[in-house]
Amino acid sequence: MAFESLLGNKTRTLLSMLGIIIGVSTVIAVVGIGKGAEQSVNEQFQGLSANSLMIMSNRSRESTGSSNLKASDAAVIKEKAVHISEATAAVRGSATVASGKTSASASILGIDASYFKVANYVLGKGEPLSEDNIVNKDKVVILGNNAVETLYEEGEEPVGQTITIKGKSYEVVGVLAEVGQSFGPMSPDDSIFIPYTTAGASILGNDSMVMISLTVDDVANVELATEEVTEILREEHKLKSGQEDDFRLMDAGSMVGAAQESAELMTTLLTAVAAIVLLVSGIGIMNVMFVTVAERTKEIGISKAIGAKQFDILSQFLLESVALSTIGGLFGIGAGQIALYIINKTELILVTNTTTGPLIGFCFSVAVGIFFGFYPAFKASRLDPVDALRSE
């Protein structure tokens, strides 16, 4: 009887289900977008270690004069800090780089032999910088992934060739594997790495700034290590109590965590919006059920007169409401999957197809049907058969 009633009013049934279809498909889409954002964050930061710290000078790029942060501070930190297992310094700046007829402004990083290990970078081709390169001030470079694309034609092998930096020739000995999201102000993919002893006054001069990369002995000790390093540097730089730190200390784990929390918050907010759409749909179903009860008052009176119990009437009308939301939920799942497919094809944003979205959407739609359908069904079941038979 419930299904016959729904089929007998196809237009009203379809319009009632439309809100549920939109709500469920919206839940699936926003969960997919949110999970895609989380996946994107994980992919961007997968090269970072949670126990990495980076120290930079606490001054702007436009500032002149030498920085209080020195490359020698790395050795001091490694010697004095209990929870620091590795420390390496790098000087950074920019210069014009040329390969053949191609030239561009590039980020220059003067590093030591342990820099890639501490920064958790992987060499894609060639050889890493050696201690001999550092000691001998060799004119050798390692190119970032994007720097190769800028300086060379597609398919051209850079290792073994020479590039020119500020008019001086340097041999390319290696290419860095793609890193992705940068930790700090410079992207390693866009950078050119040279021995820090070579990156002296002849290349970077007074424009260079110092960065120190640290590895904490254990992730659980990151906070302790941060306090430890701060105390050591303040003492080393002879900063008085109340004076602002002349350095900035960044924690990779906190940065990753903050990005992940932002992505999760976006998922929660978007899901809340979709839930509101479903609630509005539920109110629509309740209104439709009230109208249905009013239209079928005489039918309810006849059913009761020939022996139908309150539970029978309640079950019939409640089943209509649940059927509306359940069928609407199934159509909504299909619409949501189609929406994800279209978004994936457009490649505007990364979306992830999960079982969470359809499950949440469908369960919520059924719950909406039961919740908002119960009161009209209950009201129908409590109608007095004599009053119901008298209604016009």
LOGUKE-559939 format. One record per residue (C-alpha): residue in one letter; x, y, z. Coordinates in Angstrom, 1 decimal. Layout:
N
<A <X Y Z>>
...
// end
This chain:
392
<M <0.0 0.0 0.0>>
<A <2.9 2.4 0.8>>
<F <4.6 1.8 -2.5>>
<E <1.3 2.0 -4.4>>
<S <0.8 5.4 -2.9>>
<L <4.3 6.6 -3.9>>
<L <3.8 5.3 -7.5>>
<G <0.4 6.9 -7.7>>
<N <1.9 10.3 -7.1>>
<K <5.1 10.1 -9.2>>
<T <5.7 13.9 -9.6>>
<R <5.3 14.5 -5.9>>
<T <7.5 11.5 -5.0>>
<L <10.2 12.7 -7.4>>
<L <10.2 16.2 -6.0>>
<S <10.3 14.9 -2.5>>
<M <13.3 12.7 -3.3>>
<L <15.1 15.5 -5.2>>
<G <16.3 17.1 -1.9>>
<I <17.6 13.8 -0.6>>
<I <19.4 13.1 -3.9>>
<I <21.1 16.5 -3.9>>
<G <22.0 16.2 -0.2>>
<V <23.6 12.7 -0.5>>
<S <25.5 13.6 -3.7>>
<T <26.8 16.7 -2.0>>
<V <28.0 14.7 1.0>>
<I <29.8 12.3 -1.3>>
<A <31.4 15.2 -3.3>>
<V <32.6 17.2 -0.3>>
<V <34.0 14.1 1.5>>
<G <35.8 13.2 -1.8>>
<I <37.2 16.8 -2.1>>
<G <38.2 16.9 1.6>>
<K <40.0 13.5 1.4>>
<G <41.6 14.7 -1.8>>
<A <42.9 17.8 0.0>>
<E <44.3 15.6 2.8>>
<Q <46.0 13.3 0.2>>
<S <47.4 16.3 -1.6>>
<V <48.9 17.6 1.7>>
<N <50.4 14.2 2.4>>
<E <51.9 14.0 -1.1>>
<Q <53.3 17.5 -0.9>>
<F <55.0 17.0 2.5>>
<Q <56.0 13.3 2.1>>
<G <59.6 14.3 1.7>>
<L <59.7 16.0 5.1>>
<S <60.7 14.2 8.2>>
<A <58.6 14.9 11.3>>
<N <61.8 15.4 13.4>>
<S <63.3 18.1 11.2>>
<L <64.0 21.6 12.3>>
<M <65.1 24.6 10.3>>
<I <66.7 27.8 11.6>>
<M <66.8 31.1 9.6>>
<S <67.8 34.6 10.3>>
<N <65.0 36.7 11.7>>
<R <65.2 39.5 9.1>>
<S <63.6 40.2 5.8>>
<R <65.1 39.6 2.4>>
<E <65.4 43.4 1.9>>
<S <67.5 43.8 5.0>>
<T <71.2 44.8 4.4>>
<G <74.3 43.8 6.4>>
<S <75.4 40.5 7.7>>
<S <73.1 38.1 9.5>>
<N <73.7 37.2 13.2>>
<L <73.1 33.6 12.2>>
<K <76.3 32.1 11.1>>
<A <77.2 28.7 9.5>>
<S <79.5 28.0 12.5>>
<D <76.3 28.0 14.7>>
<A <75.5 24.5 13.2>>
<A <78.6 23.0 14.7>>
<V <77.9 24.7 18.1>>
<I <74.4 23.4 18.2>>
<K <75.5 19.8 17.3>>
<E <78.1 20.0 20.0>>
<K <76.0 21.4 22.8>>
<A <72.4 20.2 22.1>>
<V <71.6 16.9 23.7>>
<H <68.6 16.0 21.4>>
<I <70.1 17.1 18.1>>
<S <71.6 14.2 16.1>>
<E <72.5 16.0 12.9>>
<A <73.2 19.6 12.0>>
<T <74.1 21.2 8.7>>
<A <74.3 24.8 7.5>>
<A <73.7 26.3 4.1>>
<V <74.1 29.8 2.6>>
<R <71.4 30.9 0.2>>
<G <71.0 33.7 -2.3>>
<S <70.3 34.1 -6.0>>
<A <72.3 34.6 -9.1>>
<T <72.0 34.6 -12.9>>
<V <72.7 31.1 -14.3>>
<A <73.3 30.2 -18.0>>
<S <73.5 27.0 -20.0>>
<G <74.3 27.6 -23.7>>
<K <71.9 30.3 -24.9>>
<T <69.5 29.8 -22.0>>
<S <69.8 32.0 -18.9>>
<A <67.6 32.5 -15.8>>
<S <67.8 33.9 -12.3>>
<A <68.0 30.9 -9.9>>
<S <68.2 30.2 -6.2>>
<I <71.7 29.3 -5.1>>
<L <72.3 27.1 -2.1>>
<G <75.8 26.6 -0.7>>
<I <75.8 23.3 1.2>>
<D <78.1 20.8 2.9>>
<A <78.4 17.1 2.2>>
<S <75.8 16.1 4.8>>
<Y <73.1 18.6 3.7>>
<F <71.0 16.2 1.6>>
<K <71.0 13.6 4.3>>
<V <69.8 16.0 7.0>>
<A <67.2 17.6 4.7>>
<N <66.0 14.2 3.6>>
<Y <66.6 14.8 -0.1>>
<V <67.3 12.1 -2.6>>
<L <69.7 12.4 -5.5>>
<G <68.1 11.4 -8.8>>
<K <71.2 11.3 -11.1>>
<G <74.9 11.7 -10.8>>
<E <77.1 12.0 -7.7>>
<P <76.5 13.8 -4.4>>
<L <78.9 16.6 -3.2>>
<S <81.9 15.1 -1.3>>
<E <84.0 16.4 1.5>>
<D <86.8 16.9 -1.0>>
<N <84.5 19.2 -3.1>>
<I <83.9 21.2 0.1>>
<V <87.5 21.4 1.2>>
<N <88.9 22.1 -2.3>>
<K <86.2 24.7 -3.1>>
<D <85.4 22.8 -6.3>>
<K <83.3 24.4 -9.0>>
<V <80.7 21.7 -9.1>>
<V <76.9 21.9 -8.9>>
<I <73.8 19.7 -8.3>>
<L <70.6 21.0 -10.1>>
<G <67.1 20.9 -8.7>>
<N <64.4 19.1 -10.8>>
<N <62.8 22.3 -12.1>>
<A <66.2 24.0 -12.7>>
<V <67.0 21.2 -15.2>>
<E <63.7 21.9 -17.1>>
<T <64.6 25.7 -17.1>>
<L <68.1 25.3 -18.4>>
<Y <67.9 22.3 -20.7>>
<E <65.8 21.0 -23.5>>
<E <63.5 18.0 -22.8>>
<G <65.5 14.8 -23.1>>
<E <68.9 16.5 -22.8>>
<E <71.3 15.0 -20.2>>
<P <72.6 17.7 -17.8>>
<V <75.1 15.6 -15.8>>
<G <78.6 16.1 -17.2>>
<Q <77.8 19.5 -18.8>>
<T <78.8 22.9 -17.6>>
<I <76.7 25.9 -16.6>>
<T <77.8 29.5 -16.0>>
<I <77.1 31.3 -12.7>>
<K <78.1 35.0 -12.7>>
<G <80.4 34.4 -15.6>>
<K <82.2 31.4 -14.0>>
<S <81.9 27.8 -15.3>>
<Y <80.7 25.0 -13.0>>
<E <80.4 21.3 -13.8>>
<V <77.0 19.6 -13.2>>
<V <77.7 16.5 -11.2>>
<G <74.1 15.5 -10.2>>
<V <70.4 16.2 -10.4>>
<L <68.1 16.2 -7.3>>
<A <65.0 14.0 -7.4>>
<E <61.8 16.0 -7.2>>
<V <61.1 17.1 -3.7>>
<G <57.7 18.9 -4.0>>
<Q <56.6 21.2 -1.2>>
<S <59.4 23.3 0.1>>
<F <60.2 23.6 3.9>>
<G <61.4 27.2 4.1>>
<P <61.5 30.2 1.8>>
<M <63.2 28.4 -1.2>>
<S <62.1 25.5 -3.2>>
<P <64.8 22.8 -3.6>>
<D <63.3 21.9 -7.0>>
<D <64.1 25.4 -8.2>>
<S <67.5 25.6 -6.6>>
<I <71.1 25.0 -7.6>>
<F <73.4 23.4 -5.0>>
<I <77.1 24.2 -4.7>>
<P <79.8 23.6 -2.0>>
<Y <79.3 26.3 0.6>>
<T <83.0 27.1 0.5>>
<T <82.6 28.0 -3.2>>
<A <79.5 30.1 -2.5>>
<G <81.6 32.8 -0.8>>
<A <82.0 36.4 -1.9>>
<S <82.6 35.4 -5.5>>
<I <79.0 34.2 -6.0>>
<L <76.6 35.3 -3.2>>
<G <78.7 38.0 -1.4>>
<N <76.8 40.1 1.2>>
<D <73.4 39.0 -0.2>>
<S <73.7 35.5 1.2>>
<M <71.7 34.3 4.1>>
<V <72.4 31.3 6.4>>
<M <70.0 28.4 7.0>>
<I <70.6 25.6 9.5>>
<S <68.9 22.3 9.1>>
<L <68.7 20.0 12.2>>
<T <67.6 16.5 12.9>>
<V <66.1 15.7 16.3>>
<D <67.1 12.3 17.8>>
<D <63.4 11.4 18.4>>
<V <60.1 12.9 17.3>>
<A <59.0 12.9 20.9>>
<N <61.9 15.3 21.7>>
<V <61.1 18.0 19.1>>
<E <59.7 20.4 21.6>>
<L <62.6 19.9 24.0>>
<A <65.1 20.2 21.2>>
<T <63.4 23.5 20.1>>
<E <63.8 25.0 23.6>>
<E <67.4 23.6 23.8>>
<V <68.4 25.2 20.4>>
<T <66.8 28.5 21.2>>
<E <68.7 28.7 24.5>>
<I <72.0 27.8 22.8>>
<L <71.6 30.4 20.0>>
<R <70.5 33.2 22.4>>
<E <73.6 32.5 24.5>>
<E <75.9 32.2 21.4>>
<H <74.5 35.5 20.0>>
<K <74.7 37.2 23.4>>
<L <71.1 38.2 23.5>>
<K <69.9 39.8 26.7>>
<S <66.7 38.9 28.5>>
<G <63.8 40.6 26.8>>
<Q <65.5 40.9 23.5>>
<E <63.8 39.4 20.5>>
<D <65.4 36.3 18.9>>
<D <67.5 37.2 15.9>>
<F <66.6 33.8 14.3>>
<R <63.5 31.9 13.4>>
<L <63.0 28.2 14.2>>
<M <60.5 26.2 12.2>>
<D <59.3 22.7 13.0>>
<A <58.4 20.5 10.0>>
<G <56.1 18.2 11.9>>
<S <54.0 21.2 13.2>>
<M <53.8 22.6 9.6>>
<V <52.6 19.3 8.2>>
<G <50.2 18.8 11.1>>
<A <48.7 22.3 10.6>>
<A <48.2 21.7 6.9>>
<Q <46.5 18.4 7.6>>
<E <44.3 19.9 10.3>>
<S <43.3 22.6 7.8>>
<A <42.3 20.0 5.2>>
<E <40.4 18.0 7.8>>
<L <38.6 21.2 9.0>>
<M <37.6 21.9 5.4>>
<T <36.2 18.4 5.1>>
<T <34.2 18.8 8.3>>
<L <32.8 22.2 7.3>>
<L <31.8 21.0 3.8>>
<T <30.2 17.9 5.3>>
<A <28.2 20.1 7.7>>
<V <26.9 22.1 4.8>>
<A <25.8 18.9 3.1>>
<A <24.2 17.8 6.3>>
<I <22.2 21.0 6.4>>
<V <21.0 20.3 2.8>>
<L <19.8 16.9 4.0>>
<L <18.0 18.4 7.0>>
<V <16.2 20.8 4.8>>
<S <15.3 17.8 2.6>>
<G <13.9 16.0 5.7>>
<I <11.7 19.0 6.5>>
<G <10.4 18.8 2.9>>
<I <9.6 15.1 3.4>>
<M <7.8 15.9 6.6>>
<N <5.7 18.6 4.9>>
<V <4.8 16.2 2.1>>
<M <3.8 13.5 4.6>>
<F <1.5 15.9 6.4>>
<V <-0.2 16.8 3.2>>
<T <-0.5 13.1 2.3>>
<V <-2.1 12.4 5.7>>
<A <-4.5 15.3 5.2>>
<E <-5.5 14.0 1.7>>
<R <-6.0 10.4 2.9>>
<T <-7.8 11.0 6.1>>
<K <-11.0 9.2 4.9>>
<E <-8.8 6.3 3.7>>
<I <-7.3 6.1 7.2>>
<G <-10.8 6.1 8.7>>
<I <-11.9 3.2 6.4>>
<S <-8.8 1.2 7.2>>
<K <-9.4 1.6 10.9>>
<A <-13.1 0.8 10.5>>
<I <-12.3 -2.5 9.0>>
<G <-9.8 -3.5 11.7>>
<A <-6.5 -1.8 11.0>>
<K <-4.5 -1.2 14.2>>
<Q <-2.6 2.0 15.1>>
<F <0.7 0.2 14.4>>
<D <-0.5 -0.8 10.9>>
<I <-1.2 2.9 10.0>>
<L <2.0 4.0 11.6>>
<S <4.0 1.4 9.7>>
<Q <2.4 2.2 6.4>>
<F <3.1 6.0 6.5>>
<L <6.5 5.6 8.1>>
<L <7.4 3.1 5.4>>
<E <6.5 5.7 2.7>>
<S <8.8 8.3 4.3>>
<V <11.7 5.8 4.7>>
<A <11.2 4.6 1.1>>
<L <11.4 8.2 -0.2>>
<S <14.7 8.8 1.7>>
<T <16.2 5.3 0.9>>
<I <15.5 5.5 -2.8>>
<G <16.6 9.1 -2.9>>
<G <19.8 8.1 -1.1>>
<L <20.5 5.4 -3.7>>
<F <20.0 7.8 -6.5>>
<G <22.1 10.3 -4.6>>
<I <25.0 7.8 -4.4>>
<G <24.9 7.4 -8.1>>
<A <24.8 11.2 -8.7>>
<G <27.7 11.7 -6.2>>
<Q <29.9 9.2 -8.0>>
<I <29.1 10.9 -11.4>>
<A <30.0 14.2 -9.8>>
<L <33.4 12.8 -8.6>>
<Y <34.1 11.4 -12.0>>
<I <33.4 14.7 -13.7>>
<I <35.6 16.6 -11.2>>
<N <38.4 14.1 -11.7>>
<K <38.2 14.5 -15.5>>
<T <38.4 18.3 -15.3>>
<E <41.5 18.0 -13.0>>
<L <40.6 21.3 -11.3>>
<I <41.1 19.8 -7.9>>
<L <42.2 16.5 -6.5>>
<V <39.3 14.3 -5.2>>
<T <39.5 10.9 -3.7>>
<N <36.8 8.3 -4.1>>
<T <36.1 6.7 -0.7>>
<T <33.4 4.5 0.9>>
<T <33.1 7.0 3.7>>
<G <31.1 9.5 1.7>>
<P <28.4 7.2 0.3>>
<L <28.1 5.4 3.7>>
<I <27.6 8.7 5.6>>
<G <25.3 10.1 3.0>>
<F <23.1 7.0 2.7>>
<C <22.8 6.4 6.5>>
<F <22.0 10.1 7.1>>
<S <19.3 10.0 4.4>>
<V <17.6 7.0 6.0>>
<A <17.9 8.6 9.4>>
<V <16.2 11.7 8.0>>
<G <13.4 9.7 6.6>>
<I <12.7 7.9 9.9>>
<F <13.1 11.1 12.0>>
<F <11.0 13.4 9.9>>
<G <8.5 10.8 8.8>>
<F <7.7 9.5 12.3>>
<Y <5.5 12.4 13.5>>
<P <3.2 12.6 10.5>>
<A <2.9 8.8 10.6>>
<F <2.2 8.9 14.3>>
<K <-0.4 11.6 13.8>>
<A <-2.1 9.5 11.1>>
<S <-2.2 6.4 13.4>>
<R <-3.9 8.4 16.2>>
<L <-6.8 9.7 14.0>>
<D <-10.3 8.8 15.3>>
<P <-12.0 6.5 12.7>>
<V <-15.4 8.3 13.1>>
<D <-13.9 11.8 12.6>>
<A <-11.7 10.5 9.8>>
<L <-14.8 9.0 7.9>>
<R <-16.6 12.4 8.3>>
<S <-13.8 14.4 6.7>>
<E <-14.2 15.8 3.2>>
// end
